[in-house]
């Protein structure tokens, strides 16, 4: 039994259906991802074959209503999928996560009925992949510093600019991208648009029967840059996304003009739960690898596991993972209940991303030199973990979000002097 798998009766968050979904994804990870993860990491090749299998399993549309081609499950189900995939390979996990949370969910949440009907089904089925164009060289943590410009020209917008570090930028075909429509208004002058471009792997996609649709409204002037050579997430597709005189119909504007900033901030809140889940999965995968290794390896005539300091280190990892699991599942539960969750999402992302780095480092430490080699996955997991402290808002930004929400909550509470006077209490011991 893999670490983290519990019966529904023992978990306050999970139903039996959740547990069955975990098992199904875990089995897929063991059979299809684990055997190729190291090779994909070394080559940097995008895992098209496994993407097709994940699409057939419905993993690209987990929280999407059935009438739009999805599985119709709750957000927690989606989070469980991201967590389970990350136990085997973060690149597979982020491919699903960026597609669902960043590419698909803004259209599902803010789109018109026509936009949903047109763009959600091919995304939810995994027939094509999606992404989110937000980050720019001068607009990373300061997302309001967007420079990409969209000028209204009759019934269309002409977009010029570029985005960087965009997951699925090359392989994807449907994107939500932000651009300034009203210069001088700061965050209130940013709008968002649905834009389409062909995948860079059209021939491969056609051969596999997934990844490309000829009938999408492709926009000339939208193109992907060269694939980034990254420290981690090497099998995921990360590139620049360029807009050069790209004319996008006004009917593909997502929401009203000036709503882009607030809408993508809401999108990032949800995305942070996804990064927390991915980080959690990495930590769990590292812990299991370390436990198995230390129970099989001997030093000084005994199992490495039998050294008390090793048990202490693994116990600390397990405790932190359990704490991270509660933070992550609770944030997802709040979203499913329609309750505010921005603070909780930031807490989960902040805690779990740092946990992932710490856990993978600790796993390498208890495994010694073996953990430092590619013979075991923990060195890859460490490289994959680091970006989790940066993506979806750096952890410095998460601390700011948490602090601001904390201040709002405290100031919203009535001061003790403003409250009704407490009733007079009798002295203890009086009759």
C-alpha positions in Angstrom: 0.0 0.0 0.0 1.4 3.4 -1.0 1.9 6.0 1.6 -1.1 8.4 2.0 -3.8 5.9 0.8 -6.4 5.7 3.5 -9.9 4.2 3.7 -12.7 6.7 3.4 -13.9 5.9 6.9 -10.6 7.2 8.3 -10.4 10.5 6.5 -12.7 13.4 7.2 -12.2 14.8 3.6 -12.4 11.7 1.4 -15.3 9.6 0.3 -15.0 6.1 -1.0 -15.2 7.6 -4.5 -12.2 9.8 -3.8 -10.2 6.8 -2.6 -11.1 4.8 -5.7 -10.0 7.7 -7.9 -6.7 7.8 -6.0 -6.2 4.1 -6.5 -6.9 4.4 -10.3 -4.5 7.3 -10.8 -1.9 5.6 -8.6 -2.1 2.4 -10.6 -1.6 4.5 -13.8 1.4 6.2 -12.3 3.0 3.0 -11.3 2.4 1.3 -14.6 2.8 4.1 -17.2 4.7 7.0 -15.6 7.3 5.4 -13.3 9.0 3.3 -16.0 9.6 6.3 -18.2 10.0 9.2 -15.8 13.8 9.2 -15.6 14.2 8.9 -19.4 11.8 11.8 -20.0 13.6 13.9 -17.5 16.9 13.3 -19.2 15.6 13.9 -22.7 13.2 16.6 -21.9 10.7 15.0 -24.3 7.0 15.8 -23.9 5.1 12.6 -22.8 2.5 12.6 -25.6 1.7 8.9 -25.3 0.9 9.3 -21.6 -1.0 12.5 -22.3 -3.3 10.4 -24.5 -3.7 7.8 -21.8 -4.5 10.5 -19.2 -7.1 12.1 -21.6 -8.7 8.7 -22.1 -9.0 8.4 -18.3 -10.7 11.9 -18.2 -7.9 13.5 -16.1 -7.9 16.7 -18.1 -11.5 17.5 -17.2 -12.0 16.2 -13.6 -13.9 19.2 -12.2 -15.7 20.1 -15.4 -19.5 19.4 -15.6 -20.5 16.4 -17.6 -22.6 18.4 -20.0 -19.4 20.2 -21.1 -17.4 17.0 -21.5 -15.8 16.6 -18.1 -16.0 14.1 -15.3 -18.3 16.3 -13.2 -16.3 15.7 -10.0 -15.5 18.1 -7.2 -12.3 20.2 -6.9 -10.9 17.9 -4.2 -11.0 15.1 -6.7 -8.9 17.2 -9.1 -6.5 18.0 -6.3 -6.1 14.3 -5.6 -5.2 13.6 -9.2 -2.5 16.2 -9.2 -1.1 14.9 -5.9 -1.0 11.3 -7.1 0.6 12.1 -10.5 3.3 14.1 -8.7 4.3 11.1 -6.6 5.7 9.6 -9.8 6.6 12.6 -11.9 6.0 16.4 -11.5 6.1 17.0 -15.2 3.0 14.9 -15.8 1.3 16.6 -12.8 2.0 20.1 -13.9 0.8 19.4 -17.5 -2.6 18.5 -16.1 -2.6 21.2 -13.5 -1.7 24.1 -15.8 -4.1 22.9 -18.4 -7.0 22.6 -15.9 -6.5 25.3 -13.4 -5.0 28.0 -15.6 -6.1 27.2 -19.2 -9.6 25.7 -18.7 -11.0 27.1 -15.4 -11.0 30.8 -16.4 -13.2 30.0 -19.4 -15.4 27.8 -17.2 -15.7 30.5 -14.5 -15.8 33.7 -16.4 -16.8 32.7 -20.0 -20.1 33.3 -21.8 -22.3 30.3 -22.6 -21.0 30.4 -26.2 -17.4 30.5 -25.1 -17.9 27.6 -22.8 -19.7 25.6 -25.5 -17.0 26.3 -28.0 -13.8 25.9 -26.0 -14.5 23.8 -22.9 -15.3 20.4 -24.4 -12.1 20.0 -26.4 -10.1 21.0 -23.3 -12.1 18.9 -20.8 -11.7 15.8 -23.0 -7.9 16.4 -23.4 -8.4 16.5 -27.1 -6.3 19.7 -27.0 -4.2 21.2 -24.3 -4.6 24.7 -22.8 -2.5 27.2 -20.9 -2.5 30.7 -19.3 -0.5 33.7 -20.6 0.2 36.0 -17.7 3.9 36.3 -16.7 6.1 38.8 -18.6 9.7 39.9 -18.0 8.5 42.9 -16.1 5.3 41.4 -14.7 6.0 38.3 -12.6 5.3 38.9 -8.9 4.0 42.3 -10.0 1.3 41.0 -12.3 -0.3 44.4 -12.6 2.9 45.5 -14.6 1.6 43.8 -17.8 3.0 45.4 -20.9 1.3 43.2 -23.6 -1.2 45.6 -25.4 -4.6 45.0 -26.9 -6.0 47.8 -29.0 -9.7 47.7 -30.0 -10.2 47.8 -33.8 -13.9 47.5 -34.6 -15.1 44.0 -33.7 -11.6 42.8 -32.8 -8.5 43.5 -30.7 -5.0 43.7 -32.1 -2.6 42.2 -29.5 1.2 42.8 -29.3 3.6 41.6 -26.7 5.0 38.4 -25.2 4.6 36.1 -22.2 7.3 34.0 -20.6 7.5 30.7 -18.7 4.2 29.6 -20.0 3.4 25.9 -19.4 2.0 24.1 -22.4 2.8 27.1 -24.6 4.2 24.9 -27.4 2.0 21.8 -27.2 -1.2 23.7 -26.3 -3.8 25.2 -28.6 -6.2 27.2 -26.4 -4.9 29.9 -24.1 -6.2 32.6 -21.8 -3.9 35.6 -22.0 -3.9 39.0 -20.4 -3.3 42.4 -22.1 -3.6 46.1 -21.3 -6.7 47.6 -22.9 -6.8 50.9 -21.0 -3.2 52.2 -20.4 -2.7 54.4 -17.3 -5.3 52.6 -15.2 -3.0 50.0 -13.8 -4.7 46.7 -12.7 -8.0 48.1 -13.8 -6.9 48.5 -17.3 -6.1 44.8 -17.9 -8.4 42.5 -19.8 -8.1 38.8 -20.8 -8.7 37.0 -24.0 -9.1 33.5 -25.4 -6.5 32.9 -28.1 -5.8 29.8 -30.2 -2.7 28.7 -32.0 -1.7 25.3 -33.5 0.4 22.9 -31.4 4.1 22.8 -32.4 3.7 19.0 -32.7 0.9 18.9 -35.3 2.3 15.8 -37.1 2.8 13.9 -33.8 -0.6 15.0 -32.6 -2.3 13.8 -35.7 -0.5 10.5 -35.6 -1.6 9.9 -32.0 -5.1 11.3 -32.6 -4.8 13.9 -29.8 -3.5 17.4 -29.3 -4.8 19.2 -32.4 -8.1 20.3 -33.9 -8.3 21.9 -37.3 -11.5 23.7 -36.6 -10.3 25.9 -33.7 -10.2 29.7 -34.5 -6.4 30.0 -34.8 -5.1 33.5 -34.8 -2.2 34.5 -37.0 0.6 36.2 -35.1 0.4 34.0 -32.1 3.4 31.6 -31.8 5.4 29.8 -29.2 9.1 30.3 -28.7 11.8 27.7 -28.1 11.4 25.3 -25.3 13.1 26.3 -22.1 15.9 24.1 -20.8 14.9 23.9 -17.1 16.3 22.6 -13.9 13.2 20.6 -13.2 9.8 19.8 -14.7 11.9 18.9 -17.7 9.3 16.8 -19.5 6.7 19.6 -19.3 6.5 22.1 -22.1 7.6 25.6 -21.0 8.1 28.4 -23.6 7.5 32.1 -24.4 4.2 32.9 -26.1 4.5 35.8 -28.6 1.7 38.1 -30.0 2.7 39.9 -33.1 -0.2 41.9 -34.7 -2.5 39.1 -33.5 -6.1 40.0 -34.3 -8.5 38.4 -31.9 -12.3 38.8 -32.3 -14.0 40.8 -29.6 -16.2 37.8 -28.9 -13.1 36.0 -27.5 -12.6 38.6 -24.8 -13.1 36.8 -21.5 -15.3 39.0 -19.3 -15.6 42.7 -19.5 -12.8 45.1 -20.3 -10.8 45.9 -17.2 -11.8 42.6 -15.4 -8.7 40.7 -16.4 -6.7 41.4 -13.3 -9.3 40.5 -10.7 -10.3 37.4 -12.7 -6.7 36.0 -13.0 -6.1 36.7 -9.3 -9.1 34.5 -8.6 -7.7 31.9 -11.0 -4.3 32.0 -9.2 -6.0 31.4 -5.8 -7.3 28.1 -7.2 -4.0 27.4 -8.9 -2.1 27.7 -5.6 -4.1 24.7 -4.3 -2.9 22.8 -7.3 0.7 23.7 -6.7 0.3 22.7 -3.0 -1.0 19.3 -4.2 1.8 18.8 -6.6 4.3 19.7 -3.9 2.6 17.4 -1.5 2.9 14.5 -4.0 6.6 15.2 -4.4 7.2 15.0 -0.7 5.2 11.8 -0.4 7.1 10.2 -3.2 10.4 11.2 -1.6 9.4 9.8 1.7 8.3 6.5 0.3 11.5 6.1 -1.7 13.5 6.9 1.5 11.6 4.5 3.6 12.0 1.6 1.1 15.7 2.3 0.7 16.5 2.5 4.4 14.7 -0.8 5.1 16.6 -2.6 2.4 20.1 -1.0 2.8 22.5 -2.1 5.5 25.3 -0.2 7.2 27.5 -1.3 10.2 25.7 -4.6 10.2 22.2 -3.3 10.5 19.5 -1.8 8.4 19.8 2.0 7.8 16.2 2.2 9.1 17.4 0.9 12.5 19.4 4.0 13.3 17.3 6.2 15.5 18.3 9.4 13.9 17.1 8.1 10.5 13.7 7.1 12.1 13.5 10.6 13.6 14.2 12.3 10.3 11.6 10.2 8.5 9.1 10.7 11.3 9.5 14.5 10.9 8.9 14.2 7.2 5.8 12.2 7.7 4.4 14.6 10.3 5.0 17.6 8.0 3.4 15.8 5.1 0.3 15.1 7.2 0.1 18.8 8.1 0.5 19.7 4.5 -2.2 17.3 3.5 -4.7 18.9 5.9 -3.9 22.4 4.7 -4.3 21.4 1.0 -7.5 19.3 1.4 -9.0 22.0 3.6 -8.4 24.7 1.0 -9.9 22.5 -1.7 -12.9 21.7 0.6 -13.5 25.4 1.2 -13.6 26.0 -2.6 -16.0 23.1 -3.1 -18.2 24.6 -0.4 -18.2 28.0 -2.1 -16.5 29.7 0.9 -13.5 32.1 0.7 -10.2 30.3 0.4 -7.6 32.7 -0.7 -5.7 32.7 2.6 -5.9 29.0 3.0 -4.7 28.4 -0.6 -1.7 30.6 0.0 -1.0 28.8 3.3 -1.2 25.4 1.6 1.0 26.5 -1.3 3.6 28.2 0.9 3.8 25.4 3.4 3.8 22.5 0.9 6.2 23.9 -1.5 8.8 24.5 1.2 7.9 21.0 2.5 8.7 19.5 -0.9 12.1 21.0 -1.0 12.9 20.0 2.6 11.5 16.5 2.2 13.4 15.8 -1.0 16.6 17.1 0.6 16.1 15.0 3.7 15.4 11.9 1.6 18.7 12.4 -0.2 20.4 12.8 3.1 19.2 9.6 4.7 19.9 7.7 1.4 23.5 9.1 1.2 25.3 8.9 -2.1 22.7 6.7 -3.6 20.1 9.5 -3.3 22.4 11.9 -5.1 22.4 9.7 -8.3 19.8 9.2 -10.9 19.5 5.6 -9.8 16.7 6.8 -7.5 14.1 9.5 -8.2 14.7 11.7 -5.2 17.4 13.9 -7.0 14.9 14.6 -9.8 12.2 15.2 -7.2 14.4 17.9 -5.5 14.9 19.6 -8.9 11.2 19.4 -9.5 10.4 20.8 -6.1 12.3 24.0 -6.2 10.0 25.7 -8.8 7.1 25.1 -6.5 8.4 27.9 -4.3 8.3 30.2 -7.3 5.4 29.4 -9.5 1.8 30.6 -8.9 3.3 33.5 -7.0 6.6 33.2 -5.1 6.4 32.2 -1.4 7.3 35.8 -0.5 4.1 36.8 -2.3 2.2 34.1 -0.4 3.4 35.6 2.9 2.1 39.0 1.9 -1.3 37.5 0.9 -1.6 35.6 4.2 -0.6 38.7 6.2 -3.1 40.9 4.4 -5.9 38.4 4.9 -4.9 38.1 8.5 -5.1 41.8 9.0 -8.5 42.0 7.3 -9.9 39.3 9.5 -8.6 40.9 12.7 -9.8 44.4 11.8 -13.2 42.9 10.9 -13.6 41.5 14.4 -15.3 43.9 16.9 -12.8 45.4 19.4 -13.3 44.2 23.0 -14.1 47.8 24.0 -16.9 47.9 21.4 -18.5 44.6 22.5 -21.4 44.4 25.0 -20.2 44.4 28.6 -19.8 41.0 30.1 -22.3 40.0 32.9 -21.0 40.3 36.4 -19.6 37.0 37.6 -19.9 35.8 41.2 -16.6 35.2 43.0 -15.6 31.6 43.0 -16.6 29.8 46.2 -19.5 32.1 47.1 -22.9 30.6 47.9 
